[in-house]
Amino acid sequence: MKNIRFKNLDSSLVNSLVLYQKKFLNELNGNIFFEKEIIRNMKNKSFHTDLCLENNSIKGFLLAQKKTDFFEVYSLFVSPDLRRVGIAMTLLSNLIDRCKKEKIGKIFLEVMEFNKAAKNLYLKNNFKTYGRRDDYYKSQNKVFAAMLMKLELK
Ligand SMILES: CC(C)(COP(=O)(O)OP(=O)(O)OC[C@H]1O[C@@H](n2cnc3c(N)ncnc32)[C@H](O)[C@@H]1OP(=O)(O)O)[C@@H](O)C(=O)NCCC(=O)NCCS
């Protein structure tokens, strides 16, 4: 992948991250992080904000947080024009590498039950489904269950 790099969020990119999320508001189900929240979280070392940049434009991100002995993934997104080239795999493997470095043994996340792309991605990374929350997501006046998934690292 030409001109693609991954880096932690810094203050120069906060505004771009907010605009990027707003651009894809529907696909993110309205679940976006705003400037104040991002800046507050950036001060907290437990927050994990990994960006994929093409030249200097954001093309994907993964936001997660360390909570006691696990990480929780809050949001993961890749631009439609750059999907299926392994960007989400790299974002997840960067988080897994951080877990290993910090001796964190588990990652938890929630995924909409019919989100085949995301579910396949997590299964490919050895996440297992351990539960389900009915009527958890709302999209276009319909409700969908969330599948609860976790990865246990050895
Ligand atoms: C889910 C998402 C993050 C995947 O990003 P991506 O960079 O395209 O994923 P990758 O290229 O790293 O794909 C890795 C694996 O995921 C699975 N996958 C990805 N897209 C898929 C699709 N459209 N259909 C089926 N499986 C898919 C495959 O197993 C793929 O491996 P393969 O290409 O060897 O078959 C991306 O589609 C996206 O941003 N979707 C909208 C937001 C979203 O759903 N986020 C997750 C919320 S829990």
The ligand as an SDF file (V2000), in Angstrom:
LIG
                    3D

 48 50  0  0  0  0  0  0  0  0999 V2000
  -15.2910   -3.8080    9.0130 C   0  0  0  0  0  0  0  0  0  0  0  0
  -14.1810   -2.9340    8.4090 C   0  0  0  0  0  0  0  0  0  0  0  0
  -13.5100   -2.1320    9.5340 C   0  0  0  0  0  0  0  0  0  0  0  0
  -13.1460   -3.8420    7.7180 C   0  0  0  0  0  0  0  0  0  0  0  0
  -12.0670   -3.0200    7.2790 O   0  0  0  0  0  0  0  0  0  0  0  0
  -11.0660   -3.4910    6.1020 P   0  0  0  0  0  0  0  0  0  0  0  0
   -9.8350   -2.6630    6.2080 O   0  0  0  0  0  0  0  0  0  0  0  0
  -11.7770   -3.4660    4.8130 O   0  0  0  0  0  0  0  0  0  0  0  0
  -10.7640   -4.9950    6.5110 O   0  0  0  0  0  0  0  0  0  0  0  0
   -9.5020   -5.8640    6.0370 P   0  0  0  0  0  0  0  0  0  0  0  0
   -9.1530   -5.5200    4.6260 O   0  0  0  0  0  0  0  0  0  0  0  0
   -8.4160   -5.7450    7.0490 O   0  0  0  0  0  0  0  0  0  0  0  0
  -10.1430   -7.3220    6.0360 O   0  0  0  0  0  0  0  0  0  0  0  0
   -9.7640   -8.3240    6.9430 C   0  0  0  0  0  0  0  0  0  0  0  0
  -10.7820   -9.4530    6.9280 C   0  0  0  0  0  0  0  0  0  0  0  0
  -12.0620   -8.9780    7.3710 O   0  0  0  0  0  0  0  0  0  0  0  0
  -13.1170   -9.6810    6.6700 C   0  0  0  0  0  0  0  0  0  0  0  0
  -13.8600   -8.7470    5.8020 N   0  0  0  0  0  0  0  0  0  0  0  0
  -13.5660   -7.4430    5.5830 C   0  0  0  0  0  0  0  0  0  0  0  0
  -14.4790   -6.8860    4.7600 N   0  0  0  0  0  0  0  0  0  0  0  0
  -15.3600   -7.8740    4.4630 C   0  0  0  0  0  0  0  0  0  0  0  0
  -16.5210   -7.9100    3.6520 C   0  0  0  0  0  0  0  0  0  0  0  0
  -16.9660   -6.8250    2.9970 N   0  0  0  0  0  0  0  0  0  0  0  0
  -17.2200   -9.0710    3.5750 N   0  0  0  0  0  0  0  0  0  0  0  0
  -16.8050  -10.1740    4.2430 C   0  0  0  0  0  0  0  0  0  0  0  0
  -15.6720  -10.1980    5.0210 N   0  0  0  0  0  0  0  0  0  0  0  0
  -14.9720   -9.0590    5.1250 C   0  0  0  0  0  0  0  0  0  0  0  0
  -12.4090  -10.7230    5.8260 C   0  0  0  0  0  0  0  0  0  0  0  0
  -12.2430  -11.8790    6.6340 O   0  0  0  0  0  0  0  0  0  0  0  0
  -11.0670  -10.0340    5.5750 C   0  0  0  0  0  0  0  0  0  0  0  0
  -10.0510  -10.9400    5.2380 O   0  0  0  0  0  0  0  0  0  0  0  0
   -9.8460  -11.3320    3.6750 P   0  0  0  0  0  0  0  0  0  0  0  0
   -9.8140  -10.0440    2.9110 O   0  0  0  0  0  0  0  0  0  0  0  0
   -8.5350  -12.0660    3.6830 O   0  0  0  0  0  0  0  0  0  0  0  0
  -11.0170  -12.1700    3.3070 O   0  0  0  0  0  0  0  0  0  0  0  0
  -14.7520   -1.9590    7.3210 C   0  0  0  0  0  0  0  0  0  0  0  0
  -15.5530   -2.6920    6.4330 O   0  0  0  0  0  0  0  0  0  0  0  0
  -15.5610   -0.8140    7.8970 C   0  0  0  0  0  0  0  0  0  0  0  0
  -15.0080    0.2290    8.2460 O   0  0  0  0  0  0  0  0  0  0  0  0
  -16.9040   -1.0010    7.9930 N   0  0  0  0  0  0  0  0  0  0  0  0
  -17.7860    0.0340    8.5240 C   0  0  0  0  0  0  0  0  0  0  0  0
  -17.5660    0.2720   10.0060 C   0  0  0  0  0  0  0  0  0  0  0  0
  -17.6740   -0.9980   10.8100 C   0  0  0  0  0  0  0  0  0  0  0  0
  -18.5090   -1.8510   10.5500 O   0  0  0  0  0  0  0  0  0  0  0  0
  -16.8350   -1.0670   11.8480 N   0  0  0  0  0  0  0  0  0  0  0  0
  -16.8220   -2.1880   12.7810 C   0  0  0  0  0  0  0  0  0  0  0  0
  -17.7470   -1.8990   13.8910 C   0  0  0  0  0  0  0  0  0  0  0  0
  -17.7480   -3.2120   15.1250 S   0  0  0  0  0  0  0  0  0  0  0  0
  1  2  1  0
  2  3  1  0
  2  4  1  0
  2 36  1  0
  4  5  1  0
  5  6  1  0
  6  7  2  0
  6  8  1  0
  6  9  1  0
  9 10  1  0
 10 11  2  0
 10 12  1  0
 10 13  1  0
 13 14  1  0
 14 15  1  0
 15 16  1  0
 15 30  1  0
 16 17  1  0
 17 18  1  0
 17 28  1  0
 18 19  1  0
 18 27  1  0
 19 20  2  0
 20 21  1  0
 21 22  1  0
 21 27  2  0
 22 23  1  0
 22 24  2  0
 24 25  1  0
 25 26  2  0
 26 27  1  0
 28 29  1  0
 28 30  1  0
 30 31  1  0
 31 32  1  0
 32 33  2  0
 32 34  1  0
 32 35  1  0
 36 37  1  0
 36 38  1  0
 38 39  2  0
 38 40  1  0
 40 41  1  0
 41 42  1  0
 42 43  1  0
 43 44  2  0
 43 45  1  0
 45 46  1  0
 46 47  1  0
 47 48  1  0
M  END
$$$$
